[in-house]
Structure formats: structure tokens, C-alpha cells
Amino acid sequence: MENPELVEKSGKRVVLLGNEAIARGAAEAGMGLCACYPGTPSSEVGLSLADMAKKVGFYFEWSTNEKVAAEVAAAASFSGVKSMTAMKHFGLNVASDSFLPLAYTGVRGGLVAVVADDPLGHSSAQSEQDTRFYARMGNFPVLEPANAQECKDFTIKAFELSKRYEIPVILRTTTMVSHSIGTVKLGRIRKPVTKGRFVKDPSRYNNLRPNLQNLHYKVLDKMAKLEGEGAKLDRVEGPTNAKIGIIANGVSYNYVKESGARGARIAKLNMTNPISREFISRFLKGLKTAIVVEELEPFIESFVREVALEANPGVKVHGKDVFPRVGEFSPEIVEAGLARLKVPGVRPKDFRKHDSDMKKIKLPARKPVFCPGCPHQFTFKAVKNAMGKDTVWSGDIGCYSIGIFEPYNMIDWVISMGASQGMAHGIKKVSNQKVVAFIGDSTFFHAGMSGLANIIYNKSDPLIIVMDNSITAMTGHQPHPGTGFNAMWEQTTPIRIEDVVKALGVKHVAVINPMNQKSMEAKVREFSRKKGPAVIVSRCMCQLLRKRLIRAGMITKEGKLKSKRKPVRHSGLTGGRESHSG
Amino acid sequence: MGDDVDEFNALLTGVGGEGVLLTSVVISRAANIEGHEVRGTQLHGLAQRGGSIPTHVRFGRHVRSPVIRRGDADLLMALEPLESARYAYFASKGKTNIVIDDYQVMPAYAKSVGQKYPSMDRIAGMLKPFAKSMTIIPASNITSKELGNPVFGNMMCVGAAISMGFLPLKKGSIEKAIRQTVPRGMKENLKAFRMGLDYRG
């Protein structure tokens, strides 16, 4: 067990990471099944649950992608089992095709989807998207915890609401909630019910018209009722006769609390979809000024403006006029916004000297680099030597995305999981440029195979390099279909990428260890001249994983699997996890 | 228990692999053992790989937010000298005691483009406007010699911070937290911690 406090006794006070607290909450709620694909800032939810699975008795799997994970969890919930899935914000893009219909069909056992947004992009490249718009589009209730204790408590609440209203509930966090630590008072872990039974029910699951419209009415009705639940969950503090009111959600609430604001009424919104119209209406009564403090999009703000028109047309509503829509909030940003609106008690100190002294500090930067011995750097070197700088480099998502930086500059774009394939094909269709597509092993199983099938079917010939380090490395060493074992530490038949590629019809396929620079370079040269698509599987285990597996006695120094392997955790790149084991 | 501190802010920094996060787990668990309400951050981003790691640990009655405000750190503990000055934003002259392990890790990229590592004097000069006090300890070098591994420098720094009165936690709570957190290498970590308690510059 990586963090023994995850399964500590009821009543104990421990310090947990937000994501760990979510995992603990799932166990206290009696969750029976969880399926995830890792994605930071959500990764430790799955990592913790994978750790706890055998001990607590629920089922856990790393699925091949978020869409599959959502389907697995949905079907378990259809069968009456409390189930969960966890993903980063972009994971919901992948899962959405299967997730959105679930609001209409509803679920039976309870289904909670943890979705972690990443304002500022601490560990995300693509965008600063705001998950709450999915919730509005698809009609899902959203709970937003502000600290680790609430991460646990709201997970339990989410399961309760999901089961009672038979609708999937989104537990939305942001990086500063998922990756913040806090004191958590533990409750009792409930014995999970892991077996259920699917009961056929066309009135529920037949979503072709005319029943489609019945289901649509049904979900709108559920959402209307859930507004009442929101009103019960949301909190108000401060004097009832205040003229200034502040409405905040998630981590922003903490910044408001520490801003020194006095005399204002503060509403902490715990359910941000649907927002209770009655709650906001009551809150706005008597106010002269209402200030909405939320990161990213003016989601709550626009609703508050709408309600204000009827409830209190005289109130002046502020939000994105004083707070940024871009990046992540800090205590200073919230303080500055509140000070601009002259909220009593908020008096930012004079930091002009502090700031000018800061400007004098010049230090050598620590840019993201490959870990010592990382095989990816050798792949990049060999490919660049063979192909030349003017090649178009179609990038993908994984540790190798670091190739976007100096001295490699060998990722021309990072679009989404698996996009290296379709994008390489698109360039080939309109240009005679040389194109190389880089994709990782886990990314290949996630969303690369369909893009590769398209390359073959629609006839183009990029060179594809599968950078196979035998694990999902970036998010903390999760196993995948190619690794030969699963999240529950059962042995599996590894799916070999070269077999898949050949089965899809690629004629030129080679497997090479990138540490052998010469043969890698030669093969890249040879394959780049071939007609038709060519695939090189550049295979060498992540060196951090290798060290860890040797230390754990699971493999020999030569990399051979030992027959008697003890089930130990080997999550790792994410330092926090590693640190727990020393 | 736990209501004797209003707000204490520790910023722990260093480079991936030095045990910054381990240090933050030990301190936050020790604070929890003493009954304090704890908050803080453990960010994992791209910066993790050989990168710079800042972690916030906060405890006390008034603590809500996971992050320290500008200039509000009571303790800035850096396991690597560059990583002390890099986070001067959180420190200030009126408040912050700074503890630095002088064990240098040259940034790989900076090295490849011929940049030089600034002298300890220069780093100390940059930090001076942000420091109530500054203590530079050759912790990793000492543990490397005495315990065979520079990685225990972190626990020695924690010990030194406690003995100098820069970290309002009891010796026994830290020891208990070390036992809980690092069952493997516990003996060396405890030894390093005690060496820090006894350290006189």
C-alpha cells in the first residue's frame, strides 16, 4: 500500500491529497467498480483506488481510454453497481460521446465521473477548457469541492445524489484542489457490492424517438429537482444585512476567505450545475454589489446576472471585469480584484520594493528535460540524424511531448491523444514534405489505432515511430494492454504493437532498441524511402520503471520477468507518489 | 490541541529527486500529529522531470487556502541553492527564515548552452532583501559523508530548522512522521534528522 492512510480507521484525522481523498470517499460510499484512463491532474484518483482495490474489495481497471472507461462504469451502474470513472478535462472530450447519452438513459447503481480541470495547464497542453459547459450541455449535476475534506465528503454526496436521482454526477476539481493537501477526518469504509444484474428496460434504455423525447423530459425534470438539492448543499455566511455579496466556488472560496474581506456576505457554491435559482435569488436580496469569484469562464456569473434581472435589478454584478478568464487564480489575484471593488478589509500590502527586488534575481532556468537515461532522447536523436531538421514532426501526448523543446524541436504540434496519425495523413495528402509521426505505446492503444487504419485505408505513407517504453509513464507508470499485467496485478497476454500494425496491413514494420543508435538511424533511413506506410517500434523500457522493478524484485537486471513477483506499487514519475515510499 | 498556531507557512523547494515532496509529507504529517489543520500543495507537472519543485505546507487555525501569499512564508527551505532564490516571491524581510542546503544541481539545459552556476555569495545577495535570517548548511554533503547518501540532506535541514526555532513543531512529532512515511530508510532519515537537531554552523 503506497499511502497506508488511505485505508486508516474511521474517526482518524489524516492529511490527504485531494485526489486521495476522492478515492477514500469512493470507498466510504461503497463503490463497487472503477474504470479510468490516467490523466493528470486526476491520475492519483485511479492510482489510489488501484492500491486500495484488493484490500477494500472493489474492482478497478485502467481502461484503454476514457470513453471505454465511461462505458465500463456506465454498464456496471446499469446493473445496479455503484461505479466511478475519473479523468482529466480532455478525458471528457474523449468520453463525451458515450457519457452524454447517460443523462437521458440515466443510471441505476449510481455513477460518479471525477473530472479534473487544469487552469494554467500545469500538466496539460491543449487548452484551458472548463468542464462545467459539458454539464450544462448534457444535463449533469456538478459538485465542486474546495479542499481535501470536501473532496471526500462530496464524493460520498455525489454517489448518494446519483443513486437517488438515477443520473450520473460530475465531481469537478481543478489542479489546486486535486493536488492540494488537507486535513481529512475519515469515515467508515463500506463493504462494496461488486455484483449486480442488468435488467432489460426499454422505457429507460431505448433512446430512439419517440422515447427519446420522453427521456429528454425526464432528465429536465430531474435537473429541476436537483436545483433543490443544490440549495441544500450551498452555504452562506456573513451578516444578513450586508450590502456586498461574494459568490465563490472551489479553490477561489479559500482565497476569498483569506483576503481579509469583512462585512460581506459570502456564498459558497457547492453545486454549480444546476445552480439553484432560489438560492441565488435569496442571496441577492438587499445587495448593492454582487461579486462572482470563479476561475476560467463566467459560468456562475452569467447565471447570477440572469437571476439578478428579476430578483434584484438594482444590484451591480461583477466577475470577469475584475478577475481574469485566463490562467489560474492566486490569493493575490483574488485580493487585487476585491480591492478594486473596495471590499472592506481587503488592503493589499505595498509590494513595489518586493517586486523590484524580484526582478534583480536572474537564475539559470530549469526547463523540462528527459529523465537521465530516457530512451526517448535516443529515439529523437537518431530520427533527426536520419531525416534532417526540415521534416514535419507530427506530435502526440506523453513524456515524448518534451521533444517540443530545445535542443530537439521535434514536435511540431500537440493536438490530442492519437492525433499524430490523422494529422500526419492530412499533411501527406496536401504536401510532398517528409512526415514523421511520433506516438507512445499507451497512446497507440488509446486512440492511435483508428488513425493508423485510416492511413492504410486512405493510402498515405508517413513514417510512424511508436515510442514504446512499455508503460504509461507520464502519469505515474500505469500498465496498459501491452505491458502483460493489469491494474489488479493479474497477468495478461500482452498485445504486441508490431502484431497489431502488421494485422492492419502495414508491410514495413521493425522493432528496434533506440539505445542502438546506428541501427535505429539506418532503419529510419531505409523506411523513409519506402512506398506505403512504415512503422518502427522504438522499444526500450522507461528507465525509472526499470529501476523500480529491479528494486522491487520483479525483474532481473537483464529485464527478464521473475516468476514469483510480489504485488508492489511502482507508480513513480509523479514525485508525490514516489515520495510516500521514500 | 492544535489551536496554538494561527498560521504557519513553509515553502519547501528543490529539484526532482531530492525528496522535496517527501519532506513536505513528513512536515504535514507532523503538523497533523500535533492536531493542526493542514493545507498545502503537491503539484506534479512537466516541471517534475529534473525540474524545479515548490511545495507549500501550511498549518494553523486560520489557514484555508493551499498556497502561501506573496511574502508570507515563515520558513523557506531550499534543498538546492538556485531553488531558494527562484521562490523569493513568497519570502520577505520581516518574516522569512531561509534555510538552504548548499548542494548544487546545475540545470541540464543551462549547462548545455554554457550558462554558469552563480556563486553562493551571489545567491545570498539576491535573497538578502527577502530574508529575516539565512542559514546555509552543507547538509547533503554531510549526510553523503556520514550516511553514504546526499538524499538524506532534507531531513537534516528539517532538524536544523527545528533546533533554530524556525519550524514550530515538536521533535517527537517529526520522528513519528518519519517512521510513518519512510519505513524503508527510516534509520538513516532519523539519524539525518537528529544530526540536523545537533547541527551548529
Chai-1 contact restraints between the chains, C-beta under 6 A:
chainA,res_idxA,chainB,res_idxB,connection_type,confidence,min_distance_angstrom,max_distance_angstrom,comment,restraint_id
A,V15,B,S28,contact,1.0,0.0,6.0,A-B,restraint_1
A,V15,B,R29,contact,1.0,0.0,6.0,A-B,restraint_2
A,V15,B,N32,contact,1.0,0.0,6.0,A-B,restraint_3
A,V15,B,V38,contact,1.0,0.0,6.0,A-B,restraint_4
A,L17,B,Q42,contact,1.0,0.0,6.0,A-B,restraint_5
A,H122,B,L43,contact,1.0,0.0,6.0,A-B,restraint_6
A,H122,B,G45,contact,1.0,0.0,6.0,A-B,restraint_7
A,S123,B,G45,contact,1.0,0.0,6.0,A-B,restraint_8
A,M176,B,P66,contact,1.0,0.0,6.0,A-B,restraint_9
A,H179,B,Q42,contact,1.0,0.0,6.0,A-B,restraint_10
A,H179,B,L43,contact,1.0,0.0,6.0,A-B,restraint_11
A,S180,B,T41,contact,1.0,0.0,6.0,A-B,restraint_12
A,S180,B,P66,contact,1.0,0.0,6.0,A-B,restraint_13
A,I181,B,S28,contact,1.0,0.0,6.0,A-B,restraint_14
A,I181,B,G40,contact,1.0,0.0,6.0,A-B,restraint_15
A,G182,B,R39,contact,1.0,0.0,6.0,A-B,restraint_16
A,T183,B,E37,contact,1.0,0.0,6.0,A-B,restraint_17
A,T183,B,V38,contact,1.0,0.0,6.0,A-B,restraint_18
A,N254,B,R64,contact,1.0,0.0,6.0,A-B,restraint_19
A,N254,B,S65,contact,1.0,0.0,6.0,A-B,restraint_20
A,Y255,B,S65,contact,1.0,0.0,6.0,A-B,restraint_21
A,K257,B,R64,contact,1.0,0.0,6.0,A-B,restraint_22
A,E258,B,R64,contact,1.0,0.0,6.0,A-B,restraint_23
A,E258,B,S65,contact,1.0,0.0,6.0,A-B,restraint_24
A,P331,B,S65,contact,1.0,0.0,6.0,A-B,restraint_25
A,P331,B,R69,contact,1.0,0.0,6.0,A-B,restraint_26
A,E332,B,R70,contact,1.0,0.0,6.0,A-B,restraint_27
A,H354,B,G71,contact,1.0,0.0,6.0,A-B,restraint_28
A,D357,B,P129,contact,1.0,0.0,6.0,A-B,restraint_29
A,I361,B,A85,contact,1.0,0.0,6.0,A-B,restraint_30
A,I361,B,A88,contact,1.0,0.0,6.0,A-B,restraint_31
A,I361,B,M126,contact,1.0,0.0,6.0,A-B,restraint_32
A,L363,B,L82,contact,1.0,0.0,6.0,A-B,restraint_33
A,L363,B,A85,contact,1.0,0.0,6.0,A-B,restraint_34
A,L363,B,R86,contact,1.0,0.0,6.0,A-B,restraint_35
A,P364,B,P107,contact,1.0,0.0,6.0,A-B,restraint_36
A,P364,B,A110,contact,1.0,0.0,6.0,A-B,restraint_37
A,P364,B,Q115,contact,1.0,0.0,6.0,A-B,restraint_38
A,R366,B,G51,contact,1.0,0.0,6.0,A-B,restraint_39
A,R366,B,S52,contact,1.0,0.0,6.0,A-B,restraint_40
A,R366,B,P107,contact,1.0,0.0,6.0,A-B,restraint_41
A,K367,B,Y109,contact,1.0,0.0,6.0,A-B,restraint_42
A,P368,B,L46,contact,1.0,0.0,6.0,A-B,restraint_43
A,P368,B,R49,contact,1.0,0.0,6.0,A-B,restraint_44
A,P368,B,G51,contact,1.0,0.0,6.0,A-B,restraint_45
A,V369,B,G50,contact,1.0,0.0,6.0,A-B,restraint_46
A,V369,B,A108,contact,1.0,0.0,6.0,A-B,restraint_47
A,V369,B,Y109,contact,1.0,0.0,6.0,A-B,restraint_48
A,C371,B,R49,contact,1.0,0.0,6.0,A-B,restraint_49
A,T574,B,H44,contact,1.0,0.0,6.0,A-B,restraint_50
A,G575,B,G16,contact,1.0,0.0,6.0,A-B,restraint_51
A,G575,B,L21,contact,1.0,0.0,6.0,A-B,restraint_52
A,G575,B,Q48,contact,1.0,0.0,6.0,A-B,restraint_53
A,G576,B,L21,contact,1.0,0.0,6.0,A-B,restraint_54
A,G576,B,Q42,contact,1.0,0.0,6.0,A-B,restraint_55
A,G576,B,H44,contact,1.0,0.0,6.0,A-B,restraint_56
A,S579,B,L21,contact,1.0,0.0,6.0,A-B,restraint_57
A,S579,B,L22,contact,1.0,0.0,6.0,A-B,restraint_58
A,S579,B,V25,contact,1.0,0.0,6.0,A-B,restraint_59
A,G582,B,V182,contact,1.0,0.0,6.0,A-B,restraint_60
A,G582,B,R184,contact,1.0,0.0,6.0,A-B,restraint_61
A,G582,B,G185,contact,1.0,0.0,6.0,A-B,restraint_62
